[in-house]
């Protein structure tokens, strides 16, 4: 008896100690991550590192600045970066900016927003210097906006044009005995091609070629202006890959000089008037943005509702747009007396058709009561375009991938995989001719396939009809630029799918003007990101669930994960062709 008393007492003590230590740790990190008073020293240089994930709004990281724990975590919020550069323009303690960029993880429209903010900063007559070990094509696009671009002597630069690579899964499905059952409308609705072909169709290849050509034309134009190099010369350099190393990059005028870090630091010291052994007062963007005072006494708000990621039913999460949760944010902005105008910021390749339509409905209601402006980021295609098409004005960047007005339906017959690979069979009992219309355990019947094709065609008519009404175009004219065809922002402007090219600041300015509050307003970005520890506990819970399933399924877990992915795109979808990654 004494043994068990001692055992349970020890166990209780250990449990209390564990939870006490855990919560003490949380309190310690929360205190470290609390808003600190940042001191900006005289003769400071703002240090901006764009190597990492770049989002519309910055995610909270309380480990920032803590040795070992947080230094490797690098995220940048475009909104916070632009506000910091705007303040730095008039901050007498900030003398210039040092930009580091090698591999930025975002699209060209987002990079263009950052690039424009740097160009705007230079209007203050303060300097911007870029220094990198390696410059990818996207990195050079941003770096070229600096006054001078320096490269490590044994570094490299990529200047050979843009490319899009598409991955096809047909042969994998054949091996796994999974049969996609596909229903689509439109010659260009090629989102399903990776599941049914092992190479691009001619229609798909045509639109992708035109897309990258349009994007690259803008990239070359902007670099030509910044670097004062003839556009035709830049294009020839890229087409023939005439610049293959750092030395050639200097000779071609893409790079100003090849310098080691100490040599670059010497240039910065010279600009600051410092002696050779003096320390440079660098202040990281993550620190400096804490000095930006976002408090405004204005009672007029412009709500910037940000949607990033795939559109999914329900609430969504940090990386997806939930149809219900996003629609609720629009509804709250519509009903708020403080909110005088709304900007719908879209950065999405599309997704669930019904979730997209829920968002459209709330945007339509809001547009009847107050100005609603759409601002398109890297992507606003298919379901992403659906979110925007009821707005008063649609603003897209020339680099935006948009359009793709069309839908498809896809289901996966995994009966061969389940039966032949895993040994699972199933049988269905039904009351009528038709059974489960969304199933992976059997192929669809001919009659069920006809129903799915009809549903897809009806969905396309709904999409195009609402798009035509939103753009005030005859349905016949809208369908000429629909059919699932992808356009860049520049191409979309020519085809009246958008109203103006510009960035989110332009959209906010239009919203303020339409609301009559140009002299007195504040912007409020929503939805808020979850606090770090709330997100951490949510992730821990999800990881625990995943680990349990993995232990149960063992070798079959990868197949389960694949089935989960396929299940997400069952049914009616409004999404961009492929997962476009432009490099």
C-alpha positions in Angstrom: 0.0 0.0 0.0 2.9 2.4 0.9 4.4 1.7 -2.5 1.4 2.8 -4.4 0.9 5.9 -2.3 4.5 6.8 -3.0 4.1 6.0 -6.7 1.0 8.1 -7.2 2.3 10.9 -5.2 5.5 11.0 -7.3 3.4 10.8 -10.5 1.2 13.7 -9.3 4.3 15.7 -8.5 5.8 15.0 -11.9 2.6 16.0 -13.6 2.3 19.2 -11.7 6.0 20.0 -12.3 5.6 19.3 -16.1 2.6 21.5 -16.5 4.0 24.2 -14.3 7.3 24.2 -16.3 5.3 24.3 -19.5 3.2 27.3 -18.5 6.3 29.0 -17.1 7.9 28.6 -20.5 4.9 30.0 -22.3 4.9 33.0 -19.9 8.6 33.5 -20.5 8.3 33.5 -24.3 5.1 35.6 -24.2 7.1 38.2 -22.1 10.0 38.1 -24.6 7.5 38.4 -27.5 5.6 41.3 -25.9 5.7 44.6 -27.6 9.0 46.1 -26.8 10.3 49.6 -26.9 12.6 49.8 -30.0 15.3 52.4 -29.9 16.4 53.6 -33.3 19.9 55.0 -33.1 21.2 57.9 -35.1 22.8 57.1 -38.5 20.8 53.9 -38.7 20.4 51.7 -41.8 17.2 49.7 -42.3 18.0 46.1 -43.1 15.5 44.3 -45.3 15.9 40.6 -45.9 13.4 39.2 -48.4 14.6 35.6 -48.3 11.7 33.7 -46.9 7.9 33.5 -47.0 6.2 36.7 -48.1 2.6 37.1 -47.2 0.0 39.9 -47.4 0.0 40.3 -43.6 2.9 39.3 -41.3 2.5 36.3 -39.1 3.4 36.8 -35.4 6.7 35.3 -34.2 7.4 35.9 -30.5 10.7 34.0 -30.9 12.0 36.8 -33.1 15.5 37.8 -31.8 15.8 34.9 -29.3 19.0 33.0 -30.1 18.7 29.6 -31.6 14.9 29.5 -31.3 13.7 32.1 -33.7 16.5 33.4 -35.9 15.9 31.0 -38.7 12.2 31.8 -39.0 11.9 34.5 -41.7 8.5 35.9 -42.7 7.7 39.2 -44.3 4.3 40.9 -44.5 3.9 43.2 -47.5 1.6 45.6 -45.6 4.1 46.0 -42.7 7.0 46.4 -45.0 5.4 49.2 -47.0 4.3 51.0 -43.8 7.9 50.7 -42.5 9.4 52.1 -45.7 6.8 55.0 -45.7 7.9 55.9 -42.1 11.6 55.5 -42.9 11.3 58.1 -45.7 10.8 60.9 -43.2 12.7 59.3 -40.2 15.8 61.5 -39.7 17.5 58.5 -38.0 17.2 56.3 -41.0 19.9 57.2 -43.6 19.3 54.4 -46.1 18.3 50.8 -46.8 20.3 47.7 -47.3 18.3 45.1 -49.3 19.2 41.4 -49.2 17.4 39.0 -51.5 18.3 35.7 -53.0 15.2 33.5 -53.2 12.0 35.4 -52.4 9.1 33.0 -51.9 6.2 34.8 -53.5 4.8 35.8 -56.9 5.7 38.6 -59.2 2.7 40.8 -58.3 3.8 40.8 -54.7 7.4 41.5 -55.6 6.2 44.4 -57.8 4.4 45.9 -54.7 7.6 45.7 -52.7 9.6 47.0 -55.7 7.3 50.0 -56.0 7.6 50.7 -52.3 11.4 50.8 -52.6 11.2 53.2 -55.6 8.8 55.4 -53.6 11.2 55.4 -50.7 14.0 56.7 -52.9 12.0 59.8 -53.6 13.2 60.9 -50.1 16.7 61.2 -51.6 17.8 58.5 -49.2 19.8 55.6 -50.7 19.0 51.9 -51.3 21.8 49.4 -51.8 21.2 45.7 -52.7 23.7 43.0 -51.9 23.4 39.3 -52.5 25.3 36.0 -52.8 23.0 34.8 -55.6 20.2 36.5 -57.5 17.4 34.4 -58.9 15.3 36.0 -61.7 12.7 37.1 -59.1 15.3 38.4 -56.7 17.0 40.4 -59.4 13.7 41.9 -60.4 13.3 43.4 -56.9 17.0 44.2 -56.4 17.1 46.2 -59.7 15.0 48.9 -58.0 17.9 49.8 -55.7 20.4 52.6 -56.5 23.2 50.1 -56.7 23.2 46.3 -57.0 26.3 44.4 -55.7 27.0 40.7 -55.9 29.5 38.3 -54.2 32.5 37.8 -56.5 31.8 34.1 -56.7 28.1 34.5 -56.6 25.7 34.1 -59.6 22.8 35.7 -61.2 19.9 34.3 -63.2 18.7 36.3 -66.2 17.3 33.9 -68.7 13.6 34.5 -68.8 10.6 33.0 -67.1 9.4 29.4 -67.3 6.4 27.4 -66.1 6.7 23.7 -65.4 3.6 21.5 -65.1 3.5 18.2 -63.3 1.3 15.4 -64.6 -0.1 12.6 -62.5 -1.8 10.3 -65.0 0.9 7.6 -65.0 1.0 7.6 -61.2 -2.8 7.1 -61.1 -2.5 4.3 -63.6 0.0 2.5 -61.4 -2.2 3.1 -58.3 -5.3 2.1 -60.2 -7.1 5.4 -59.6 -9.4 6.6 -62.4 -10.3 10.3 -62.4 -13.8 10.9 -63.6 -13.8 14.4 -65.1 -16.5 16.8 -66.2 -15.6 20.3 -67.6 -16.8 23.2 -69.7 -14.5 25.2 -71.9 -11.5 24.6 -74.2 -9.1 26.2 -71.7 -10.3 24.6 -68.5 -7.1 22.7 -68.2 -6.9 22.4 -64.4 -7.8 18.7 -64.8 -5.2 18.0 -67.5 -2.6 16.7 -65.0 -5.1 14.0 -64.0 -6.0 12.8 -67.5 -2.9 13.5 -69.7 0.8 13.1 -69.5 1.6 16.3 -71.3 0.0 19.7 -72.1 -2.8 20.1 -74.6 -2.1 22.6 -77.3 -4.7 25.0 -75.9 -3.1 24.9 -72.5 0.4 25.4 -73.9 -0.8 28.4 -75.9 -2.3 30.2 -72.9 0.7 29.4 -70.7 3.1 30.7 -73.4 1.1 33.9 -73.7 0.9 34.3 -69.9 4.7 34.1 -69.3 5.4 36.3 -72.3 3.1 39.0 -71.0 4.6 38.8 -67.5 8.1 38.9 -68.7 7.5 41.9 -71.0 6.6 43.9 -67.8 9.6 42.5 -65.9 11.9 43.6 -68.7 10.3 47.0 -69.1 10.7 47.7 -65.4 14.3 46.5 -65.1 15.2 48.4 -68.3 13.9 51.6 -66.7 15.6 51.0 -63.3 19.0 50.0 -64.8 18.9 52.3 -67.8 19.5 49.4 -70.2 17.8 49.1 -73.6 14.8 46.8 -73.4 15.7 44.9 -76.6 19.2 44.4 -75.2 17.8 42.9 -72.0 15.6 40.6 -73.9 18.4 39.3 -76.1 20.5 38.7 -73.0 17.8 36.6 -71.5 16.8 34.8 -74.7 20.3 33.8 -75.5 21.5 33.5 -71.9 24.4 35.8 -72.6 25.0 36.4 -68.9 26.3 33.2 -67.4 28.4 34.4 -64.5 29.0 37.3 -62.2 31.7 39.0 -64.3 29.5 38.9 -67.4 26.7 40.4 -65.3 28.9 43.5 -64.5 29.9 43.9 -68.1 26.3 43.8 -69.2 25.3 46.4 -66.7 23.0 44.2 -64.6 25.4 44.4 -61.6 27.4 47.5 -60.5 30.3 45.7 -58.7 31.4 42.4 -57.3 32.2 42.7 -53.6 32.8 40.6 -50.6 30.8 41.4 -47.5 33.5 43.5 -45.9 33.9 45.5 -49.1 30.2 46.1 -49.2 30.2 47.2 -45.6 33.0 49.7 -46.4 30.7 51.3 -49.0 27.9 51.6 -46.4 30.3 53.1 -43.9 31.4 55.6 -46.5 27.8 56.7 -47.2 27.3 57.2 -43.4 30.7 59.0 -43.0 31.9 56.4 -40.6 35.5 55.4 -40.0 36.8 52.0 -41.1 36.5 50.3 -37.7 33.2 51.8 -36.7 30.1 49.7 -36.3 27.1 50.2 -38.6 23.8 50.7 -36.8 21.7 48.2 -38.7 18.1 47.8 -37.7 16.2 44.8 -39.0 12.8 45.4 -40.6 11.2 43.1 -38.0 12.4 45.5 -35.3 11.8 48.8 -37.1 8.2 47.9 -38.0 7.4 47.9 -34.3 8.1 51.7 -34.2 5.4 52.3 -36.8 2.5 54.0 -35.1 -0.7 52.6 -36.6 -3.0 54.3 -34.2 -5.4 56.8 -35.9 -8.2 58.9 -34.3 -10.3 58.8 -37.4 -13.7 57.4 -37.1 -13.8 56.4 -40.8 -12.4 53.0 -41.7 -11.6 51.3 -44.9 -11.7 47.5 -44.2 -9.1 45.6 -46.2 -10.3 42.0 -46.1 -7.5 39.7 -47.1 -8.0 36.4 -48.7 -4.9 34.3 -49.3 -4.8 30.7 -50.5 -7.2 28.1 -51.8 -10.9 28.7 -51.4 -12.4 25.9 -49.2 -15.8 25.3 -47.6 -16.3 26.3 -44.0 -13.9 28.3 -41.8 -10.5 27.7 -43.6 -7.3 28.4 -41.8 -4.1 30.5 -42.0 -3.3 29.2 -45.5 -6.8 28.9 -47.0 -9.9 31.1 -47.6 -12.9 29.7 -45.8 -16.1 30.4 -47.7 -18.1 30.9 -44.4 -15.4 32.8 -42.5 -14.5 35.2 -45.4 -18.2 35.9 -46.1 -18.7 36.7 -42.4 -15.9 39.2 -42.5 -17.5 40.9 -45.5 -20.9 40.9 -43.7 -19.4 42.5 -40.6 -17.8 45.2 -42.7 -21.1 45.9 -44.4 -23.0 46.2 -41.2 -20.3 48.3 -39.4 -21.1 52.0 -39.3 -17.4 52.7 -38.9 -16.5 51.1 -42.2 -17.1 53.5 -45.0 -15.6 51.4 -47.8 -14.3 47.9 -48.3 -11.3 46.6 -50.2 -11.4 42.8 -51.1 -7.7 41.8 -51.4 -7.6 38.5 -53.3 -4.5 36.3 -53.7 -6.1 33.0 -54.6 -5.9 30.4 -57.4 -9.6 29.5 -56.7 -11.1 26.4 -55.2 -14.6 25.3 -54.1 -17.4 26.6 -56.3 -20.0 26.8 -53.6 -17.6 28.6 -51.1 -16.7 31.1 -53.9 -20.4 31.8 -54.5 -21.0 32.4 -50.8 -18.4 35.0 -50.8 -19.8 36.5 -54.0 -23.2 36.9 -52.4 -21.9 38.8 -49.4 -19.7 41.0 -51.7 -22.8 41.7 -53.8 -24.8 42.8 -50.7 -22.0 45.0 -49.5 -21.6 46.7 -52.9 -25.3 47.8 -52.6 -24.5 49.8 -49.4 -21.0 51.1 -49.7 -18.0 51.2 -52.1 -16.4 47.8 -52.5 -13.1 47.6 -54.5 -11.2 44.5 -55.5 -7.4 44.4 -55.3 -5.8 41.4 -57.0 -2.4 40.1 -55.9 -0.4 37.3 -57.5 -3.5 35.2 -58.3 -7.1 36.0 -58.5 -8.2 33.3 -60.9 -11.4 31.2 -61.3 -12.8 31.2 -57.7 -10.5 34.1 -57.0 -12.1 36.1 -59.8 -15.5 35.0 -58.6 -14.7 36.7 -55.3 -14.0 40.0 -57.1 -16.4 40.2 -59.9 -19.3 41.8 -57.9 -17.1 44.7 -56.7 -17.6 48.3 -58.0 -14.0 48.5 -59.3 -11.5 45.7 -59.9 -7.8 46.7 -59.6 -5.1 44.1 -60.7 -1.4 44.3 -61.1 0.0 43.7 -64.6 1.6 40.6 -63.2 -1.6 39.2 -61.6 -2.8 35.8 -62.9 -6.6 36.2 -63.3 -9.6 35.2 -65.4 -9.9 31.4 -65.7 -13.7 31.9 -65.7 -15.0 28.4 -65.7 -15.5 25.4 -63.5 -14.9 21.6 -63.6 -16.0 18.6 -61.6 -13.7 15.8 -60.7 -14.2 12.6 -58.8 -11.8 9.7 -58.3 -12.7 6.1 -58.7 -10.2 4.4 -56.3 -11.9 1.0 -56.2 -8.9 -0.6 -57.9 -6.5 0.9 -55.4 -8.7 -0.1 -52.4 -9.4 -3.6 -53.7 -6.2 -4.6 -55.4 -3.6 -2.7 -53.4 -5.1 -2.5 -49.9 -7.7 -5.3 -49.9 -10.8 -3.2 -49.1 -14.0 -3.8 -50.9 -17.5 -2.2 -50.4 -21.0 -2.7 -51.5 -23.9 -0.2 -51.7 -27.6 -0.6 -50.9 -29.8 2.2 -52.3 -33.5 3.0 -52.5 -33.5 4.2 -56.1 -31.6 4.2 -59.3 -28.9 6.6 -58.1 -26.5 6.0 -55.3 -23.8 8.1 -53.7 -22.9 10.8 -56.2 -19.6 11.6 -54.5 -17.7 8.3 -53.8 -14.2 6.9 -54.3 -15.2 3.3 -53.7 -16.8 2.6 -57.1 -17.0 4.0 -60.7 -19.9 6.2 -61.6 -22.7 4.8 -63.7 -23.5 6.3 -67.1 -26.5 8.0 -65.7 -24.6 9.5 -62.8 -21.9 10.8 -65.2 -24.6 12.6 -67.2 -25.9 14.2 -64.0 -22.4 15.5 -63.1 -21.8 16.9 -66.6 -25.2 18.7 -66.5 -24.3 20.1 -63.0 -21.0 21.3 -64.3 -22.6 23.0 -67.3 -25.2 24.6 -65.1 -22.5 25.9 -62.8 -20.6 27.4 -65.7 -23.8 29.2 -66.8 -24.1 30.6 -63.2 -20.5 31.7 -63.1 -20.5 33.4 -66.5 -23.9 35.0 -65.9 -22.8 36.6 -62.7 -19.5 37.6 -64.2 -21.2 39.3 -67.1 -23.6 41.1 -64.8 -20.8 42.3 -62.6 -18.7 43.5 -65.6 -21.8 45.0 -67.3 -21.1 43.0 -70.4 -23.4 41.0 -72.7 -23.1 37.3 -71.8 -21.9 36.5 -75.3 -19.0 38.9 -75.0 -18.0 37.6 -71.6 -18.0 34.0 -72.8 -15.5 35.0 -75.5 -12.9 35.7 -72.8 -14.1 32.9 -70.4 -14.0 29.2 -71.2 -11.4 28.8 -68.4 -8.8 31.0 -70.2 -6.1 32.5 -67.9 -5.0 36.1 -68.4 -2.4 38.4 -66.9 -3.6 41.7 -65.4 -2.6 43.6 -68.5 -4.4 41.2 -70.8 -7.5 41.3 -68.5 -7.6 45.1 -68.8 -7.7 44.9 -72.5 -10.6 42.4 -72.3 -12.5 44.5 -69.7 -12.3 41.8 -67.0 -10.7 44.4 -64.7 -11.0 48.2 -64.6 -7.5 49.4 -63.9 -4.0 48.2 -63.2 -2.4 49.1 -59.9 -1.6 47.8 -56.4 -3.5 47.6 -53.1 -2.7 51.2 -52.3 -4.4 52.3 -55.5 -7.4 50.2 -54.6 -7.5 51.8 -51.1 -7.3 55.3 -52.7 -10.2 54.5 -55.0 -12.2 53.2 -52.1 -11.6 56.4 -50.1 -12.5 58.6 -53.1 -15.7 56.8 -53.7 -16.6 57.0 -50.0 -15.8 60.7 -49.9 -13.2 60.3 -47.1 -9.9 61.0 -48.9 -8.7 63.4 -46.1 -9.8 61.5 -43.1 -9.7 57.7 -42.8 -7.7 54.7 -41.5 -7.2 51.3 -43.0 -7.9 48.1 -41.0 -6.7 44.8 -42.3 -8.8 41.7 -41.5 -9.1 38.9 -40.6 -6.5 39.0 -37.8 -4.0 36.3 -37.8 -4.2 33.9 -34.8 -1.9 34.8 -31.9 1.2 32.7 -32.1 0.4 30.4 -29.2 -3.2 29.9 -30.3 -1.8 28.8 -33.7 0.8 26.7 -32.0 -1.7 24.8 -29.9 -3.9 24.3 -33.0 -0.9 22.9 -34.9 0.1 20.6 -32.0 -3.5 19.2 -32.0 -3.4 18.6 -35.7 0.0 17.0 -35.5 -1.2 14.7 -32.8 -4.1 13.6 -34.9 -1.9 13.0 -37.9 0.6 11.0 -35.8 -2.2 8.8 -34.5 -3.5 8.1 -38.0 0.1 7.4 -39.2 0.7 4.9 -36.5 -2.6 3.1 -37.3 -2.0 3.0 -41.0 1.7 2.4 -41.1 2.9 1.8 -44.7 -0.5 2.8 -46.1 -0.3 6.4 -44.6 1.1 7.9 -47.8 -1.8 6.5 -49.8 -4.2 7.9 -47.1 -2.6 11.3 -47.5 -3.0 11.1 -51.3 -6.6 10.1 -50.9 -7.2 13.1 -48.6 -5.8 15.5 -51.2 -8.0 14.0 -53.9 -11.0 14.2 -51.6 -10.5 18.0 -51.3 -11.1 18.5 -55.0 -14.1 16.2 -55.3 -17.2 17.9 -56.9 -17.6 21.3 -58.5 -14.4 23.4 -58.5 -13.5 26.9 -59.7 -9.8 26.9 -59.7 -6.9 27.9 -61.9 -5.3 25.5 -64.4 -2.5 23.7 -62.6 -0.5 25.0 -59.7 1.4 27.8 -61.6 4.9 28.4 -60.2 6.6 31.0 -62.4 10.4 30.8 -62.2 
